[in-house]
Amino acid sequence: MIVLKSPREIELIRAGGGILAEAIEMLRDLVKPGVSTKEIDLEVEELIRKRGARPAFKGYRGFPATVCVSINEEVVHGIPAAHRRLQEGDIVGLDLGCIVEGYYADAAVTLSVGEIASDVQRLLNVTRESLGQGIAQARPGNRLGDISSTIQRHVEGHGFAVVRAFVGHGIGRALHEDPQIPNFGESGRGPILKVGMCLAIEPMVTMGTWDVRILDDGWTAVTADGSLSAHFEHTIAITEAGPEILTAGA
C-alpha cells in the first residue's frame, strides 16, 4: 500500500534530507586517495548524530555501518573497513540515510577519487542525468513507469546498462515502502503518481552487464563482469507543482 504523506511528515523527511545533503558536501572534500572507507563511515555518523538524527542503515537487517561505501565494480552495499583505502582513479558510491523523529531520508552519490578516465566520467554524468530526468517525471497524474522508462532510455541511449536487481522505493516511516521503483520499464504503466507520495529514486548504472552477484560478506553487490558501476539517489516528494527534491544539495 502506498502511503501519502502530510505536509508535516514531508517536513520531517526534508529535515533528514538536509542533513544528508550536508554530509555529502563534507564527503566531497573528504574523498581523496589514502582515505579509508571506515574513516568515511565514522565522519558521516558523527555528523548525523551531531544534527540530532540517527543513522538509517546501521543495524538495518544487520548492516554493520552508517554508510554503504562501494568502490569501482561494487554496485551497492559495500561495507566500510579500516584496511580499505581509496586510490587515485577509483570511483566510490556513497549511499547514506538518516532518521528524524521516526522519518527516513535516503541519498546517494558517486564521487571520483582524484583524476578518472573520460569514459568513467561519462558514466557518472549519464547516471546523474538519468536521475534528474527520472525525477522530472514525478508529477501528479503521471505513471510510475514514466520515471522508470525515462531513466532506462537515457542510460541505454548512452551505451550503459541499468542494474535490475535493485530498485528505488517509497520512503517515510520505513526506509523501504511501496511502491518499488525500477530503473527500467514502460511508460504509461504502474500506479498513478499523486501529491504526497515520497519516493527514493536511485539509478544504478554499469559500463558492462546489468547482472550482479553478492560477495561472501552477504552484502556487497558487484557487477558480474567486473565493470564499473555508478549510483545516484535523491528522496523526493510529489507536490501540486511537481517534484520537490528533499535531499537537495546531495
Backbone bond lengths (Angstrom), bond angles and torsions (degrees), N, CA, C in turn:
res aa  C-N    CA-C-N  psi(-1)  N-CA   C-N-CA  omega(-1)  CA-C   N-CA-C  phi
1 M - - - 1.468 - - 1.527 109.92 -
2 I 1.322 115.52 132.07 1.465 121.00 178.62 1.523 108.53 -86.44
3 V 1.327 116.27 123.58 1.468 121.87 -177.79 1.530 109.08 -100.63
4 L 1.328 116.76 120.21 1.459 120.97 175.98 1.524 109.20 -79.45
5 K 1.319 116.58 142.81 1.464 122.23 -174.92 1.530 110.37 -101.39
6 S 1.319 115.17 143.88 1.465 121.86 175.47 1.530 109.34 -78.70
7 P 1.340 117.37 163.78 1.470 118.95 175.34 1.527 112.80 -55.19
8 R 1.334 118.27 -37.00 1.465 121.37 178.47 1.526 110.74 -65.11
9 E 1.318 116.80 -42.10 1.461 119.90 178.64 1.523 111.11 -65.43
10 I 1.304 116.34 -41.33 1.468 120.10 178.57 1.526 110.30 -63.52
11 E 1.317 116.79 -35.67 1.467 120.26 178.48 1.530 110.74 -62.92
12 L 1.314 117.66 -38.92 1.459 120.58 178.52 1.533 111.20 -68.15
13 I 1.322 116.75 -40.13 1.464 119.68 176.55 1.524 109.90 -65.33
14 R 1.313 116.76 -38.86 1.470 121.27 177.54 1.528 110.93 -62.23
15 A 1.328 116.45 -38.90 1.468 119.66 178.33 1.519 110.07 -61.81
16 G 1.336 117.56 -44.42 1.454 120.40 175.74 1.512 111.87 -63.60
17 G 1.322 116.33 -39.30 1.455 120.20 178.62 1.513 112.82 -61.81
18 G 1.321 116.86 -35.57 1.455 120.13 177.43 1.519 112.27 -65.86
19 I 1.328 115.96 -36.18 1.471 120.08 176.80 1.524 110.04 -65.86
20 L 1.322 117.23 -42.61 1.466 120.22 178.82 1.528 111.29 -64.81
21 A 1.317 117.03 -39.05 1.461 119.91 177.65 1.526 110.50 -61.56
22 E 1.327 115.93 -41.21 1.464 120.07 177.61 1.529 110.72 -63.73
23 A 1.317 116.50 -41.83 1.464 120.23 179.40 1.525 111.34 -62.76
24 I 1.318 116.83 -41.21 1.466 119.45 -178.68 1.520 110.74 -68.76
25 E 1.323 117.34 -35.79 1.465 118.53 174.66 1.528 111.01 -62.01
26 M 1.325 116.14 -39.83 1.462 120.18 175.90 1.527 110.43 -61.58
27 L 1.322 116.78 -41.08 1.460 120.89 -178.08 1.520 112.48 -66.11
28 R 1.304 117.36 -29.49 1.471 119.62 178.04 1.532 110.61 -60.01
29 D 1.321 116.68 -32.38 1.472 120.90 176.85 1.523 111.60 -85.15
30 L 1.327 117.07 -34.01 1.459 120.95 -174.74 1.527 112.78 -74.88
31 V 1.333 116.29 -35.81 1.463 119.98 -175.05 1.524 110.44 -71.69
32 K 1.325 115.84 112.15 1.461 122.48 179.41 1.524 108.31 -160.50
33 P 1.315 117.63 163.71 1.463 119.35 -179.91 1.528 112.03 -55.75
34 G 1.344 115.55 136.75 1.461 121.58 177.32 1.509 114.85 96.97
35 V 1.331 118.22 -18.02 1.463 120.89 179.71 1.526 108.98 -74.62
36 S 1.321 117.45 137.26 1.465 120.41 177.96 1.527 109.86 -85.55
37 T 1.322 114.82 152.49 1.461 119.02 178.03 1.529 111.22 -66.60
38 K 1.330 117.02 -26.02 1.468 120.38 175.96 1.527 110.87 -68.45
39 E 1.333 117.60 -39.23 1.462 120.95 176.14 1.524 110.50 -59.28
40 I 1.321 116.30 -43.05 1.465 120.96 177.62 1.525 109.74 -57.67
41 D 1.314 115.88 -47.82 1.459 121.21 -177.80 1.530 111.53 -60.84
42 L 1.321 116.96 -45.44 1.461 120.76 -177.63 1.525 111.96 -65.98
43 E 1.325 116.77 -39.53 1.470 120.29 -179.48 1.523 111.01 -65.54
44 V 1.332 116.30 -41.25 1.463 119.10 -179.89 1.521 110.98 -68.44
45 E 1.318 116.99 -42.11 1.471 118.79 179.43 1.529 110.70 -62.50
46 E 1.314 116.99 -41.10 1.462 119.85 179.29 1.524 110.97 -60.91
47 L 1.325 116.94 -43.59 1.461 119.68 -179.64 1.528 111.01 -64.45
48 I 1.324 116.70 -46.63 1.462 120.47 -179.21 1.527 110.76 -57.51
49 R 1.309 116.81 -45.43 1.472 119.85 -178.00 1.526 111.55 -70.42
50 K 1.332 117.00 -35.91 1.469 119.69 177.14 1.524 111.22 -62.02
51 R 1.307 117.07 -29.74 1.469 121.11 -179.61 1.525 112.06 -85.85
52 G 1.331 116.57 5.36 1.458 120.41 175.82 1.513 114.52 83.41
53 A 1.325 117.19 12.43 1.459 121.90 177.98 1.523 109.79 -105.77
54 R 1.334 115.85 176.45 1.462 121.93 176.54 1.522 109.70 -121.48
55 P 1.324 117.37 145.13 1.467 119.19 174.89 1.530 110.33 -61.70
56 A 1.327 115.91 137.61 1.462 120.13 -177.64 1.517 113.26 -84.50
57 F 1.326 117.38 -28.50 1.460 120.26 -171.90 1.524 113.06 -92.61
58 K 1.334 117.67 -28.37 1.467 120.12 -173.14 1.523 110.26 -65.34
59 G 1.326 115.98 116.49 1.450 121.41 -176.57 1.515 114.28 87.37
60 Y 1.332 117.94 -7.00 1.466 120.76 -179.86 1.532 108.93 -69.38
61 R 1.313 116.35 115.12 1.470 122.42 -176.19 1.529 111.49 51.74
62 G 1.340 115.51 27.53 1.455 120.86 177.24 1.515 115.50 90.13
63 F 1.339 118.30 4.34 1.461 118.59 178.71 1.530 108.92 -64.95
64 P 1.354 118.11 134.43 1.463 120.15 -168.40 1.522 116.11 -90.93
65 A 1.318 119.30 4.01 1.462 119.80 -171.20 1.526 111.26 -139.05
66 T 1.333 114.88 171.74 1.464 122.43 179.11 1.523 111.89 -83.98
67 V 1.330 116.43 -36.82 1.466 121.83 -175.95 1.530 109.33 -119.05
68 C 1.325 116.44 136.89 1.463 120.88 166.84 1.535 106.37 -84.06
69 V 1.330 116.69 117.34 1.468 122.13 -177.16 1.528 107.47 -115.37
70 S 1.317 116.13 110.09 1.466 121.63 -170.47 1.526 109.35 -121.52
71 I 1.336 116.19 118.12 1.466 122.28 -172.03 1.523 110.81 -103.85
72 N 1.311 116.17 130.82 1.464 124.34 170.79 1.526 112.78 58.71
73 E 1.342 119.03 -104.82 1.469 121.85 -176.30 1.529 111.84 -79.45
74 E 1.337 117.30 -5.66 1.458 119.93 176.79 1.528 109.33 -75.91
75 V 1.315 115.48 124.33 1.463 120.78 -175.11 1.526 111.31 -81.52
76 V 1.336 115.81 -46.76 1.462 120.40 -176.14 1.533 108.62 -166.50
77 H 1.343 115.30 161.61 1.470 124.12 172.72 1.531 113.80 70.60
78 G 1.345 116.74 24.64 1.450 119.85 173.13 1.519 110.68 -65.08
79 I 1.327 116.84 136.45 1.471 122.01 -176.70 1.528 109.22 -94.10
80 P 1.330 118.66 125.01 1.465 121.07 178.21 1.527 111.99 -61.87
81 A 1.340 115.40 147.67 1.460 120.87 179.00 1.518 109.38 -151.99
82 A 1.323 116.50 146.97 1.459 121.10 -177.83 1.526 111.96 -65.23
83 H 1.326 117.37 -29.06 1.466 120.10 -176.84 1.526 113.10 -84.72
84 R 1.307 118.00 -10.05 1.465 120.77 -179.72 1.521 109.16 -92.31
85 R 1.303 116.72 113.06 1.464 121.76 -178.18 1.528 110.16 -117.09
86 L 1.308 114.84 140.14 1.462 120.14 179.99 1.521 109.94 -69.25
87 Q 1.322 115.52 146.29 1.450 121.97 -179.67 1.524 110.34 -123.48
88 E 1.323 115.76 151.65 1.463 121.85 176.19 1.526 109.55 -51.13
89 G 1.337 115.65 131.18 1.455 121.06 178.07 1.516 114.85 92.67
90 D 1.353 117.55 -9.26 1.467 120.51 175.68 1.527 110.37 -69.72
91 I 1.321 114.72 159.84 1.465 120.43 160.01 1.517 107.03 -119.26
92 V 1.328 116.29 145.97 1.459 119.82 -175.14 1.530 109.80 -134.28
93 G 1.330 115.60 121.68 1.454 121.73 174.94 1.513 110.25 -86.57
94 L 1.311 116.49 130.21 1.469 123.16 -177.00 1.519 108.21 -122.93
95 D 1.314 115.97 112.36 1.457 123.09 -177.34 1.522 106.96 -115.49
96 L 1.337 116.79 123.61 1.462 120.40 -174.85 1.520 111.12 -143.59
97 G 1.321 114.23 150.35 1.455 119.67 179.07 1.514 110.36 -143.42
98 C 1.327 115.94 160.73 1.468 119.77 175.49 1.519 109.45 -146.74
99 I 1.330 113.96 166.45 1.461 122.18 -177.25 1.522 108.79 -123.87
100 V 1.317 117.00 126.58 1.462 123.71 175.41 1.526 108.30 -121.02
101 E 1.320 116.53 114.66 1.470 122.69 178.84 1.525 111.40 49.60
102 G 1.320 115.60 42.58 1.458 120.87 174.12 1.512 115.61 88.65
103 Y 1.329 117.73 0.22 1.471 121.01 -178.84 1.531 110.97 -114.91
104 Y 1.324 114.79 138.32 1.456 122.69 -173.00 1.526 111.77 -95.93
105 A 1.330 115.34 147.64 1.466 123.54 166.27 1.523 107.16 -131.61
106 D 1.328 116.82 151.73 1.464 122.35 -170.65 1.525 108.51 -145.99
107 A 1.315 117.65 133.87 1.467 121.41 -179.96 1.520 109.57 -151.60
108 A 1.313 116.47 156.35 1.460 121.02 176.03 1.518 109.58 -148.81
109 V 1.326 114.53 152.60 1.457 122.07 177.76 1.523 107.38 -147.94
110 T 1.323 117.33 149.00 1.461 121.66 172.31 1.521 108.43 -112.51
111 L 1.321 116.00 125.84 1.456 121.87 -176.12 1.523 110.34 -115.39
112 S 1.313 115.36 150.62 1.459 120.90 174.35 1.528 109.15 -87.35
113 V 1.324 115.71 147.19 1.465 122.15 176.42 1.519 106.71 -106.05
114 G 1.332 115.93 102.06 1.463 119.68 -174.41 1.522 110.68 68.12
115 E 1.315 116.96 -146.16 1.468 122.44 -178.44 1.527 109.94 -82.52
116 I 1.328 116.12 138.29 1.461 120.71 175.85 1.524 109.26 -126.69
117 A 1.322 116.24 160.72 1.460 121.57 -179.27 1.524 110.56 -65.55
118 S 1.326 116.47 154.03 1.466 121.14 -176.15 1.522 112.24 -62.78
119 D 1.340 118.52 -35.72 1.462 119.55 179.92 1.527 110.88 -70.84
120 V 1.326 116.74 -29.81 1.461 119.95 176.30 1.531 110.35 -72.33
121 Q 1.318 116.27 -38.99 1.465 119.56 175.77 1.526 110.50 -62.08
122 R 1.323 116.74 -35.59 1.470 120.20 177.99 1.523 110.28 -65.76
123 L 1.340 117.24 -37.58 1.462 120.28 175.32 1.525 110.40 -57.71
124 L 1.325 117.08 -47.11 1.464 120.45 179.52 1.525 110.74 -63.00
125 N 1.327 116.37 -44.58 1.464 119.90 -178.05 1.527 111.62 -61.95
126 V 1.318 116.74 -46.29 1.467 120.85 -177.15 1.528 110.63 -66.41
127 T 1.318 117.49 -39.23 1.467 120.26 178.90 1.526 110.44 -64.38
128 R 1.332 116.44 -45.15 1.469 120.45 177.60 1.530 110.78 -61.95
129 E 1.315 116.92 -43.26 1.464 120.85 179.07 1.522 111.28 -62.81
130 S 1.331 116.71 -40.16 1.468 119.38 -178.86 1.526 110.64 -63.93
131 L 1.330 117.13 -36.11 1.463 120.30 175.32 1.518 110.39 -61.88
132 G 1.325 116.64 -47.99 1.462 120.08 179.50 1.516 112.72 -59.78
133 Q 1.331 116.43 -41.58 1.462 120.01 -179.58 1.525 111.17 -69.41
134 G 1.333 116.31 -36.66 1.459 119.36 176.16 1.519 111.86 -64.70
135 I 1.320 116.01 -44.31 1.469 120.37 178.59 1.527 110.85 -59.23
136 A 1.315 117.06 -38.67 1.470 120.91 -178.95 1.526 112.40 -60.69
137 Q 1.325 117.29 -22.13 1.465 121.17 178.93 1.532 112.60 -85.44
138 A 1.330 117.31 -6.37 1.468 121.64 -175.77 1.527 110.00 -82.90
139 R 1.334 114.35 70.64 1.464 121.81 -177.04 1.520 110.20 -123.75
140 P 1.327 117.18 147.22 1.465 119.36 179.12 1.526 110.92 -54.69
141 G 1.331 115.75 133.30 1.456 121.32 179.34 1.509 114.42 95.89
142 N 1.324 117.76 -22.86 1.460 120.02 172.71 1.521 109.47 -72.48
143 R 1.320 115.67 170.96 1.458 121.84 177.30 1.524 109.88 -106.20
144 L 1.336 115.64 155.90 1.460 120.17 179.03 1.531 110.92 -56.97
145 G 1.328 116.17 -37.71 1.454 120.31 179.59 1.511 114.13 -62.27
146 D 1.327 117.84 -21.32 1.470 120.74 177.49 1.531 110.32 -65.95
147 I 1.333 116.40 -36.81 1.473 120.38 175.18 1.527 109.60 -65.70
148 S 1.332 115.18 -51.39 1.465 121.34 -174.51 1.526 111.76 -60.81
149 S 1.316 116.53 -47.98 1.463 119.95 -175.75 1.516 111.59 -68.48
150 T 1.319 117.34 -33.94 1.466 120.90 178.74 1.524 110.72 -64.48
151 I 1.320 116.25 -44.52 1.466 119.95 177.61 1.528 110.44 -60.99
152 Q 1.327 115.99 -50.13 1.472 120.01 -177.80 1.527 111.63 -59.55
153 R 1.312 116.60 -44.29 1.468 120.61 -177.56 1.530 111.05 -61.70
154 H 1.335 116.97 -42.70 1.463 119.44 -178.41 1.519 110.72 -68.04
155 V 1.330 116.59 -43.75 1.465 120.68 -177.58 1.532 110.69 -64.93
156 E 1.315 116.16 -52.12 1.462 119.52 -176.20 1.521 111.81 -69.73
157 G 1.325 116.39 -27.74 1.461 119.76 176.16 1.514 113.38 -65.22
158 H 1.339 116.23 -19.01 1.466 121.27 177.40 1.531 112.09 -104.02
159 G 1.327 116.25 11.40 1.457 119.85 173.88 1.509 115.96 84.71
160 F 1.338 117.74 11.54 1.452 121.72 177.95 1.531 109.96 -104.02
161 A 1.328 116.90 176.03 1.461 121.81 -177.89 1.519 110.76 -123.03
162 V 1.328 115.71 146.60 1.465 122.56 178.30 1.522 109.63 -96.34
163 V 1.335 116.43 126.17 1.467 121.04 175.20 1.525 109.20 -64.61
164 R 1.322 116.56 134.96 1.463 120.84 -176.47 1.521 113.52 -107.64
165 A 1.324 117.21 -14.24 1.463 120.60 -177.02 1.524 112.38 -75.21
166 F 1.334 117.40 -20.83 1.464 121.77 -178.20 1.519 109.14 -126.99
167 V 1.325 116.07 142.02 1.459 121.08 -174.40 1.523 110.00 -135.65
168 G 1.317 115.62 166.34 1.454 121.15 171.47 1.526 110.23 -75.22
169 H 1.334 115.99 -177.67 1.465 119.01 -169.34 1.517 111.15 -163.92
170 G 1.322 114.43 158.38 1.450 119.34 166.18 1.518 110.00 -66.82
171 I 1.330 115.81 161.19 1.465 119.92 -176.28 1.528 109.15 -152.28
172 G 1.327 115.56 149.55 1.468 120.53 -179.32 1.510 109.85 174.43
173 R 1.325 116.07 -111.57 1.474 119.71 177.43 1.524 111.67 -74.38
174 A 1.314 116.65 -13.98 1.467 122.57 172.39 1.523 107.75 -123.21
175 L 1.331 115.18 154.12 1.464 119.55 178.49 1.517 110.92 -66.40
176 H 1.325 115.92 -40.74 1.466 120.67 179.84 1.522 109.10 -119.71
177 E 1.308 115.79 110.02 1.461 122.49 176.51 1.528 108.84 -119.45
178 D 1.340 115.68 169.97 1.462 119.85 169.37 1.527 108.96 -68.27
179 P 1.338 117.32 147.65 1.465 127.62 2.55 1.528 111.47 -94.58
180 Q 1.320 116.77 160.20 1.453 119.67 165.77 1.534 108.71 -72.57
181 I 1.343 115.23 145.34 1.467 120.15 -176.52 1.523 108.93 -125.62
182 P 1.329 117.84 88.61 1.460 119.61 176.81 1.528 110.69 -62.80
183 N 1.324 115.82 154.51 1.462 121.13 175.31 1.524 110.93 -96.43
184 F 1.323 115.28 25.21 1.457 123.19 177.07 1.524 106.80 -153.28
185 G 1.327 116.80 154.84 1.455 119.47 178.86 1.512 112.08 148.10
186 E 1.330 114.96 -167.05 1.457 121.70 -175.48 1.527 110.18 -111.26
187 S 1.321 115.58 138.45 1.463 119.82 175.24 1.521 109.57 -67.72
188 G 1.327 115.92 153.42 1.457 120.68 178.61 1.508 114.46 78.32
189 R 1.332 117.23 6.32 1.466 121.34 -178.84 1.523 109.60 -115.42
190 G 1.332 116.08 160.06 1.457 120.71 175.40 1.515 112.76 90.50
191 P 1.337 116.59 -179.31 1.462 121.48 -178.19 1.528 112.73 -60.33
192 I 1.314 115.49 148.80 1.466 120.85 173.41 1.529 108.66 -73.92
193 L 1.321 116.41 135.43 1.461 121.46 179.82 1.525 109.85 -79.02
194 K 1.347 115.14 136.63 1.457 120.41 -174.86 1.521 111.06 -130.89
195 V 1.312 115.60 154.50 1.466 121.58 174.69 1.527 108.98 -58.59
196 G 1.334 115.94 133.29 1.459 121.46 -179.90 1.513 113.77 101.36
197 M 1.327 116.80 -11.21 1.465 118.41 174.17 1.527 109.39 -70.17
198 C 1.329 116.50 137.07 1.462 122.00 172.23 1.518 108.04 -118.08
199 L 1.318 115.46 127.14 1.459 121.95 -171.26 1.519 110.47 -130.60
200 A 1.323 116.01 141.54 1.463 122.27 169.78 1.527 106.99 -105.25
201 I 1.320 115.66 106.58 1.465 121.83 -177.08 1.520 107.60 -100.16
202 E 1.367 117.22 127.74 1.461 118.50 -169.55 1.538 113.21 -149.98
203 P 1.321 116.71 82.49 1.466 117.86 174.68 1.522 112.41 -64.77
204 M 1.322 115.47 136.42 1.462 124.02 171.46 1.525 105.91 -120.02
205 V 1.314 115.97 123.56 1.470 121.69 -166.27 1.519 108.86 -130.14
206 T 1.334 116.53 141.84 1.457 120.65 -179.09 1.529 111.29 -123.68
207 M 1.331 114.71 161.18 1.453 121.47 176.12 1.526 111.75 -86.26
208 G 1.337 117.23 -6.90 1.459 120.85 -179.33 1.512 110.98 -132.16
209 T 1.319 116.50 -123.23 1.458 120.84 -179.23 1.519 111.93 -72.50
210 W 1.331 115.53 154.65 1.468 119.41 174.71 1.527 111.42 -86.47
211 D 1.325 117.17 -7.31 1.461 120.83 -177.33 1.526 110.56 -76.07
212 V 1.335 116.55 147.25 1.464 121.87 -178.69 1.523 109.62 -130.96
213 R 1.329 115.39 165.05 1.457 122.04 171.02 1.530 107.66 -137.67
214 I 1.320 116.17 158.30 1.461 122.57 -177.68 1.521 108.80 -103.82
215 L 1.333 116.53 131.73 1.455 120.85 179.34 1.533 111.48 -71.86
216 D 1.322 115.41 172.72 1.466 120.65 -175.78 1.527 113.69 -64.89
217 D 1.350 117.19 -16.89 1.472 118.48 177.84 1.526 111.96 -71.49
218 G 1.341 116.77 -7.76 1.450 121.33 178.29 1.506 114.92 81.70
219 W 1.331 117.94 -1.45 1.459 123.10 -177.03 1.532 113.70 -123.46
220 T 1.312 117.05 -52.99 1.458 120.60 -168.68 1.520 111.26 -67.56
221 A 1.337 115.46 120.48 1.465 121.39 176.42 1.524 108.55 -98.56
222 V 1.329 116.28 129.64 1.464 122.25 179.53 1.519 109.14 -123.43
223 T 1.331 116.46 157.44 1.462 119.65 175.57 1.530 108.98 -65.95
224 A 1.313 115.98 141.34 1.464 120.37 -176.36 1.524 112.03 -64.92
225 D 1.333 116.79 -26.73 1.469 120.37 -177.81 1.524 113.11 -103.91
226 G 1.336 117.56 5.28 1.460 120.76 179.33 1.509 115.08 78.11
227 S 1.330 117.83 9.40 1.470 120.39 179.09 1.527 110.77 -75.03
228 L 1.321 115.62 158.62 1.462 120.68 -178.53 1.523 111.43 -70.65
229 S 1.345 115.08 153.42 1.465 120.91 -177.55 1.517 110.17 -137.56
230 A 1.332 116.21 145.60 1.466 122.84 177.08 1.527 109.82 -126.34
231 H 1.326 116.32 154.95 1.468 122.73 -173.47 1.529 108.29 -148.51
232 F 1.322 116.10 124.96 1.461 122.10 173.62 1.523 108.52 -132.42
233 E 1.341 116.14 146.25 1.463 120.28 -176.69 1.520 110.80 -151.76
234 H 1.329 114.68 141.19 1.458 122.28 168.85 1.523 109.43 -130.90
235 T 1.316 116.41 148.43 1.457 122.58 165.87 1.523 107.74 -93.53
236 I 1.334 116.52 129.10 1.465 120.79 -177.51 1.526 110.43 -128.55
237 A 1.321 115.12 159.39 1.462 122.16 169.92 1.520 108.06 -118.33
238 I 1.309 116.65 140.89 1.461 121.18 175.23 1.521 108.16 -90.37
239 T 1.324 115.63 122.27 1.463 122.51 -179.29 1.524 109.45 -118.65
240 E 1.324 115.85 172.12 1.473 120.34 176.84 1.531 110.97 -56.60
241 A 1.333 115.79 -33.65 1.466 121.12 -177.62 1.525 112.74 -86.15
242 G 1.348 116.93 -2.47 1.456 119.84 -177.82 1.517 111.02 118.61
243 P 1.323 117.42 -161.57 1.455 120.41 -176.56 1.523 112.62 -76.70
244 E 1.329 116.62 137.79 1.456 122.11 170.49 1.523 107.83 -113.68
245 I 1.318 117.59 124.97 1.457 121.60 178.42 1.529 108.01 -81.00
246 L 1.326 115.88 113.97 1.470 120.67 -177.66 1.529 112.46 -83.15
247 T 1.318 116.70 -15.27 1.467 122.37 175.68 1.531 109.45 -106.92
248 A 1.319 116.18 34.18 1.464 121.13 -176.50 1.519 110.90 -55.21
249 G 1.323 115.27 137.04 1.451 120.99 -176.21 1.501 112.03 97.44
250 A 1.331 116.90 -18.64 1.470 121.13 179.27 1.477 109.45 -77.83
